Amino acid sequence: MTEQIKVKQDGAVLEIVFVRPDKKNALSNAMYRAATEALNTAQKNPAIRVVLFAAEGDAFTAGNDLADFASAAAGKADLAAHDFIEALGSADKPIVAAVPGLAVGVGTTMLLHCDLVYLAEGATPFVNLALVPEAASSMLLPARIGHARAFAMFALGESISAAEAFSLGLANKVLPKDEVLPAAREAAKTLTTRPLGAIVATKKLMRDKDRILARMDEESAVFAQRLQTDEAREAFKAFAERRQPDFMKLAP
């Protein structure tokens, strides 16, 4: 485990909290591994009926730690993100998210796997991947909000406001920031009182797990290819140099 992920059980709810506020909760490999372990524990432990994701600070997560991406692109490390994404896609028990602010990349796409989502006023879901979609979002996001809006988020990096996310069906409620976590906790607690067998069966009927996991594998294969491209190297170099990447000079 890592100190940048807090895991605690409150009754029948397992809370997984991102704790890296100085980096806007950007997810490192160590954080992904800890969160994956917690998710898998929740699925196996009969005493846990609901999982709640939350975050300390003003951001939910700025997405993947680009230093890990750069290391993977250079062949120096593997990425732990896929195991986390697969654990989300495989989850049978209900998942609740409390989003206090910025949600970039996987911070937005993971919400597509959460059953209840509570956003803070001013929160900004944002998919700026620079590579290709992940977490089966190439299938789930267009299905939820339509092709045109999803493509704009993927290709143009357009963010949406919390109010827009609510109107598009990406969230259950938009609340003042200090009310988000209490509301999510109350919803999670209420879910624990419901018949778990019926909840799990309902979630299975609403989600085609096999298609979701198959799409994740497809995306992962393309993602690995894209990591080795000149476009990816330019993106990582620009990030390190604190400048905008120049993709116009590169062949596709």
SEZATOR-202970 format. One record per residue (C-alpha): residue number from 1; x, y, z. Coordinates in pm, 1 decimal. Example, Ala and Ser with C-alpha at 12.3 -4.5 7.8 and 13.67 -1.06 7.14 Angstrom:
BEGIN
num=1, xx=1230.0, yy=-450.0, zz=780.0
num=2, xx=1367.0, yy=-106.0, zz=714.0
//
This chain:
BEGIN
num=1, xx=0.0, yy=0.0, zz=0.0
num=2, xx=101.6, yy=367.6, zz=-18.9
num=3, xx=41.1, yy=666.5, zz=204.9
num=4, xx=-102.6, yy=844.0, zz=-100.5
num=5, xx=-404.4, yy=612.2, zz=-87.8
num=6, xx=-607.1, yy=591.3, zz=231.6
num=7, xx=-828.3, yy=286.6, zz=268.9
num=8, xx=-1068.8, yy=257.0, zz=557.7
num=9, xx=-1377.7, yy=53.7, zz=631.6
num=10, xx=-1674.9, yy=236.2, zz=779.7
num=11, xx=-1933.2, yy=-26.5, zz=857.8
num=12, xx=-2007.4, yy=-203.3, zz=530.1
num=13, xx=-1852.2, yy=75.5, zz=319.4
num=14, xx=-1490.6, yy=65.6, zz=203.9
num=15, xx=-1354.5, yy=414.6, zz=135.6
num=16, xx=-1065.4, yy=456.4, zz=-108.5
num=17, xx=-926.1, yy=809.1, zz=-82.4
num=18, xx=-668.8, yy=974.5, zz=-310.5
num=19, xx=-419.2, yy=1161.3, zz=-91.6
num=20, xx=-172.2, yy=1348.0, zz=-308.5
num=21, xx=-316.6, yy=1700.0, zz=-301.9
num=22, xx=17.0, yy=1869.0, zz=-379.0
num=23, xx=5.2, yy=1696.9, zz=-721.6
num=24, xx=-371.6, yy=1735.6, zz=-762.7
num=25, xx=-397.7, yy=1366.2, zz=-675.8
num=26, xx=-225.8, yy=1254.6, zz=-997.1
num=27, xx=-225.1, yy=874.7, zz=-987.2
num=28, xx=114.7, yy=706.1, zz=-970.4
num=29, xx=178.5, yy=337.2, zz=-1027.5
num=30, xx=195.7, yy=285.0, zz=-651.7
num=31, xx=-141.9, yy=454.2, zz=-606.2
num=32, xx=-298.3, yy=244.4, zz=-881.2
num=33, xx=-168.2, yy=-75.8, zz=-719.7
num=34, xx=-300.9, yy=23.2, zz=-378.2
num=35, xx=-641.1, yy=120.8, zz=-517.6
num=36, xx=-660.0, yy=-202.7, zz=-719.2
num=37, xx=-580.3, yy=-409.3, zz=-411.7
num=38, xx=-850.5, yy=-226.9, zz=-216.1
num=39, xx=-1107.6, yy=-279.4, zz=-492.4
num=40, xx=-1028.7, yy=-648.4, zz=-516.1
num=41, xx=-1051.7, yy=-681.3, zz=-137.0
num=42, xx=-1393.1, yy=-516.2, zz=-142.5
num=43, xx=-1520.8, yy=-758.8, zz=-403.1
num=44, xx=-1403.4, yy=-1063.6, zz=-206.2
num=45, xx=-1495.6, yy=-949.4, zz=145.1
num=46, xx=-1860.6, yy=-1027.0, zz=229.5
num=47, xx=-1852.1, yy=-765.9, zz=505.6
num=48, xx=-1808.9, yy=-491.3, zz=245.5
num=49, xx=-2120.1, yy=-403.1, zz=48.9
num=50, xx=-2028.0, yy=-67.3, zz=-111.7
num=51, xx=-1708.9, yy=107.3, zz=-229.8
num=52, xx=-1669.8, yy=485.0, zz=-201.6
num=53, xx=-1403.3, yy=683.4, zz=-389.0
num=54, xx=-1306.7, yy=1023.7, zz=-252.0
num=55, xx=-1009.4, yy=1261.1, zz=-250.3
num=56, xx=-835.1, yy=1507.3, zz=-22.9
num=57, xx=-773.7, yy=1862.6, zz=-144.1
num=58, xx=-944.7, yy=2056.0, zz=-421.4
num=59, xx=-902.7, yy=1799.9, zz=-700.8
num=60, xx=-1043.2, yy=1450.5, zz=-745.2
num=61, xx=-747.3, yy=1348.9, zz=-960.6
num=62, xx=-541.6, yy=1511.4, zz=-1234.3
num=63, xx=-528.0, yy=1170.5, zz=-1401.3
num=64, xx=-222.2, yy=960.2, zz=-1469.8
num=65, xx=115.7, yy=1067.9, zz=-1338.4
num=66, xx=291.3, yy=1156.8, zz=-1664.0
num=67, xx=629.3, yy=1066.2, zz=-1518.1
num=68, xx=512.8, yy=703.8, zz=-1509.7
num=69, xx=389.7, yy=733.9, zz=-1868.2
num=70, xx=725.8, yy=869.3, zz=-1977.7
num=71, xx=906.7, yy=583.8, zz=-1802.0
num=72, xx=679.3, yy=330.0, zz=-1971.9
num=73, xx=735.0, yy=493.7, zz=-2310.0
num=74, xx=1109.9, yy=464.7, zz=-2251.9
num=75, xx=1073.1, yy=96.6, zz=-2162.0
num=76, xx=1182.1, yy=157.6, zz=-1802.5
num=77, xx=859.0, yy=61.7, zz=-1626.3
num=78, xx=520.0, yy=-98.2, zz=-1672.3
num=79, xx=192.3, yy=83.3, zz=-1617.1
num=80, xx=-33.2, yy=-27.8, zz=-1332.2
num=81, xx=-333.9, yy=166.5, zz=-1460.1
num=82, xx=-480.8, yy=-120.9, zz=-1662.2
num=83, xx=-521.0, yy=-349.0, zz=-1359.8
num=84, xx=-707.5, yy=-72.2, zz=-1177.4
num=85, xx=-931.8, yy=-4.6, zz=-1474.9
num=86, xx=-1001.8, yy=-375.6, zz=-1514.7
num=87, xx=-1092.2, yy=-403.2, zz=-1145.5
num=88, xx=-1341.2, yy=-120.0, zz=-1192.3
num=89, xx=-1491.5, yy=-284.8, zz=-1497.7
num=90, xx=-1518.7, yy=-617.8, zz=-1316.0
num=91, xx=-1674.1, yy=-480.3, zz=-997.3
num=92, xx=-2012.5, yy=-628.5, zz=-908.2
num=93, xx=-2075.8, yy=-432.7, zz=-588.5
num=94, xx=-2197.1, yy=-71.7, zz=-610.4
num=95, xx=-1939.8, yy=207.4, zz=-634.3
num=96, xx=-2001.7, yy=567.0, zz=-523.3
num=97, xx=-1779.1, yy=866.3, zz=-607.6
num=98, xx=-1738.5, yy=1196.9, zz=-423.4
num=99, xx=-1568.9, yy=1440.7, zz=-662.5
num=100, xx=-1451.0, yy=1763.9, zz=-492.1
num=101, xx=-1300.5, yy=1928.3, zz=-800.0
num=102, xx=-1089.5, yy=1870.4, zz=-1109.1
num=103, xx=-1126.8, yy=1524.6, zz=-1266.1
num=104, xx=-887.9, yy=1473.1, zz=-1559.5
num=105, xx=-847.0, yy=1169.7, zz=-1786.6
num=106, xx=-899.8, yy=855.6, zz=-1581.0
num=107, xx=-1050.0, yy=1080.5, zz=-1314.2
num=108, xx=-1341.1, yy=1128.7, zz=-1551.6
num=109, xx=-1349.1, yy=792.7, zz=-1727.5
num=110, xx=-1354.9, yy=601.1, zz=-1397.9
num=111, xx=-1678.9, yy=780.2, zz=-1313.7
num=112, xx=-1840.9, yy=586.1, zz=-1598.7
num=113, xx=-1793.6, yy=277.2, zz=-1379.6
num=114, xx=-1936.6, yy=438.5, zz=-1066.6
num=115, xx=-2303.5, yy=380.7, zz=-991.6
num=116, xx=-2361.3, yy=704.4, zz=-800.3
num=117, xx=-2158.7, yy=1021.8, zz=-859.2
num=118, xx=-2167.2, yy=1340.7, zz=-651.1
num=119, xx=-1988.3, yy=1647.1, zz=-789.8
num=120, xx=-1884.9, yy=1969.8, zz=-622.9
num=121, xx=-1997.6, yy=2296.5, zz=-774.9
num=122, xx=-1707.5, yy=2404.7, zz=-994.5
num=123, xx=-1584.0, yy=2049.9, zz=-1051.6
num=124, xx=-1462.1, yy=2001.8, zz=-1409.1
num=125, xx=-1463.4, yy=1657.3, zz=-1568.5
num=126, xx=-1201.9, yy=1670.4, zz=-1842.3
num=127, xx=-1069.2, yy=1403.2, zz=-2082.6
num=128, xx=-735.2, yy=1523.8, zz=-2219.2
num=129, xx=-569.5, yy=1192.9, zz=-2297.2
num=130, xx=-321.6, yy=1287.5, zz=-2573.7
num=131, xx=-307.2, yy=915.9, zz=-2655.6
num=132, xx=-633.1, yy=718.0, zz=-2690.7
num=133, xx=-936.4, yy=656.7, zz=-2466.7
num=134, xx=-914.6, yy=406.9, zz=-2180.4
num=135, xx=-1141.6, yy=243.5, zz=-1921.6
num=136, xx=-1377.2, yy=141.0, zz=-2205.8
num=137, xx=-1462.5, yy=509.7, zz=-2237.6
num=138, xx=-1450.7, yy=487.1, zz=-2618.5
num=139, xx=-1768.1, yy=279.2, zz=-2580.6
num=140, xx=-1924.2, yy=404.5, zz=-2256.4
num=141, xx=-1890.4, yy=781.6, zz=-2299.3
num=142, xx=-2053.8, yy=806.5, zz=-2645.9
num=143, xx=-2329.5, yy=576.7, zz=-2521.1
num=144, xx=-2389.1, yy=812.2, zz=-2228.4
num=145, xx=-2357.4, yy=1156.6, zz=-2386.9
num=146, xx=-2353.8, yy=1101.6, zz=-2764.9
num=147, xx=-2078.2, yy=1074.1, zz=-3023.8
num=148, xx=-2034.1, yy=1445.5, zz=-3096.6
num=149, xx=-1989.6, yy=1555.0, zz=-2736.0
num=150, xx=-1772.3, yy=1254.0, zz=-2649.9
num=151, xx=-1547.7, yy=1314.2, zz=-2952.9
num=152, xx=-1505.1, yy=1677.2, zz=-2851.2
num=153, xx=-1391.5, yy=1567.8, zz=-2506.1
num=154, xx=-1150.7, yy=1309.8, zz=-2647.5
num=155, xx=-1011.1, yy=1495.4, zz=-2948.7
num=156, xx=-1039.0, yy=1861.7, zz=-2847.1
num=157, xx=-983.8, yy=1809.4, zz=-2475.9
num=158, xx=-1300.7, yy=2001.2, zz=-2394.3
num=159, xx=-1390.7, yy=2015.6, zz=-2028.8
num=160, xx=-1745.6, yy=2029.4, zz=-1899.0
num=161, xx=-1882.8, yy=2197.7, zz=-1590.9
num=162, xx=-2037.5, yy=2009.2, zz=-1302.7
num=163, xx=-2377.9, yy=2139.3, zz=-1410.5
num=164, xx=-2319.8, yy=2009.7, zz=-1764.7
num=165, xx=-2206.0, yy=1674.1, zz=-1629.8
num=166, xx=-2529.0, yy=1650.8, zz=-1432.6
num=167, xx=-2743.3, yy=1747.8, zz=-1731.7
num=168, xx=-2563.5, yy=1489.9, zz=-1948.3
num=169, xx=-2630.5, yy=1212.7, zz=-1700.0
num=170, xx=-2273.9, yy=1177.9, zz=-1571.6
num=171, xx=-2361.0, yy=1267.6, zz=-1212.7
num=172, xx=-2646.4, yy=1230.7, zz=-966.8
num=173, xx=-2610.6, yy=1562.9, zz=-785.3
num=174, xx=-2407.9, yy=1883.4, zz=-786.9
num=175, xx=-2349.7, yy=2023.4, zz=-439.5
num=176, xx=-2138.9, yy=2277.6, zz=-252.0
num=177, xx=-1791.9, yy=2128.2, zz=-203.3
num=178, xx=-1828.9, yy=2066.8, zz=170.7
num=179, xx=-2152.7, yy=1874.4, zz=112.6
num=180, xx=-2020.6, yy=1634.3, zz=-150.2
num=181, xx=-1849.2, yy=1376.7, zz=70.6
num=182, xx=-2128.0, yy=1370.1, zz=333.7
num=183, xx=-2386.7, yy=1317.8, zz=56.9
num=184, xx=-2181.6, yy=1038.9, zz=-100.2
num=185, xx=-2131.6, yy=874.0, zz=237.6
num=186, xx=-2503.9, yy=892.2, zz=312.4
num=187, xx=-2586.1, yy=736.5, zz=-24.3
num=188, xx=-2328.9, yy=461.8, zz=31.8
num=189, xx=-2471.0, yy=394.0, zz=378.3
num=190, xx=-2822.5, yy=372.4, zz=233.2
num=191, xx=-2702.8, yy=125.1, zz=-29.2
num=192, xx=-2564.5, yy=-99.3, zz=243.8
num=193, xx=-2917.7, yy=-140.2, zz=380.5
num=194, xx=-3053.5, yy=-258.5, zz=46.8
num=195, xx=-3055.0, yy=-628.4, zz=-53.3
num=196, xx=-2704.5, yy=-677.5, zz=-192.8
num=197, xx=-2803.1, yy=-972.2, zz=-409.4
num=198, xx=-3066.4, yy=-763.1, zz=-585.3
num=199, xx=-2829.1, yy=-467.1, zz=-621.4
num=200, xx=-2557.4, yy=-684.3, zz=-775.0
num=201, xx=-2806.7, yy=-851.6, zz=-1008.6
num=202, xx=-2940.4, yy=-510.9, zz=-1115.9
num=203, xx=-2590.7, yy=-380.1, zz=-1186.5
num=204, xx=-2512.6, yy=-690.4, zz=-1394.4
num=205, xx=-2828.3, yy=-636.6, zz=-1600.2
num=206, xx=-2736.6, yy=-272.0, zz=-1662.2
num=207, xx=-2376.4, yy=-341.5, zz=-1769.1
num=208, xx=-2238.4, yy=-581.9, zz=-2026.4
num=209, xx=-1921.9, yy=-671.5, zz=-1834.5
num=210, xx=-1779.9, yy=-892.3, zz=-2109.3
num=211, xx=-1807.5, yy=-614.5, zz=-2368.7
num=212, xx=-1660.7, yy=-362.4, zz=-2127.1
num=213, xx=-1358.8, yy=-578.4, zz=-2046.2
num=214, xx=-1308.4, yy=-666.4, zz=-2412.8
num=215, xx=-1307.8, yy=-296.5, zz=-2507.5
num=216, xx=-1061.6, yy=-224.1, zz=-2226.4
num=217, xx=-824.3, yy=-484.0, zz=-2373.2
num=218, xx=-860.0, yy=-330.0, zz=-2721.4
num=219, xx=-792.4, yy=18.3, zz=-2587.6
num=220, xx=-496.2, yy=-105.1, zz=-2383.9
num=221, xx=-330.4, yy=-260.5, zz=-2689.5
num=222, xx=-367.7, yy=60.3, zz=-2892.0
num=223, xx=-260.1, yy=267.1, zz=-2590.6
num=224, xx=63.7, yy=66.5, zz=-2559.6
num=225, xx=133.4, yy=124.8, zz=-2928.8
num=226, xx=67.1, yy=495.7, zz=-2902.6
num=227, xx=305.1, yy=528.6, zz=-2607.4
num=228, xx=591.5, yy=444.9, zz=-2845.0
num=229, xx=506.0, yy=711.3, zz=-3103.8
num=230, xx=676.7, yy=1041.9, zz=-3174.8
num=231, xx=350.5, yy=1213.0, zz=-3074.8
num=232, xx=368.0, yy=1062.9, zz=-2726.5
num=233, xx=734.8, yy=1151.9, zz=-2689.3
num=234, xx=660.2, yy=1510.3, zz=-2791.1
num=235, xx=374.3, yy=1528.5, zz=-2539.9
num=236, xx=595.0, yy=1405.0, zz=-2253.2
num=237, xx=884.9, yy=1628.4, zz=-2354.6
num=238, xx=657.4, yy=1930.6, zz=-2370.7
num=239, xx=517.2, yy=1849.4, zz=-2028.0
num=240, xx=866.7, yy=1827.4, zz=-1880.3
num=241, xx=961.5, yy=2157.3, zz=-2048.0
num=242, xx=635.5, yy=2323.7, zz=-1937.4
num=243, xx=528.9, yy=2418.8, zz=-2288.7
num=244, xx=253.4, yy=2332.6, zz=-2532.6
num=245, xx=333.3, yy=2029.7, zz=-2751.5
num=246, xx=381.5, yy=2089.1, zz=-3124.2
num=247, xx=221.9, yy=1799.8, zz=-3311.4
num=248, xx=211.2, yy=1981.8, zz=-3646.0
num=249, xx=574.7, yy=1894.2, zz=-3715.8
num=250, xx=510.6, yy=1520.8, zz=-3678.6
num=251, xx=374.9, yy=1266.8, zz=-3922.4
num=252, xx=62.7, yy=1085.8, zz=-3796.2
//
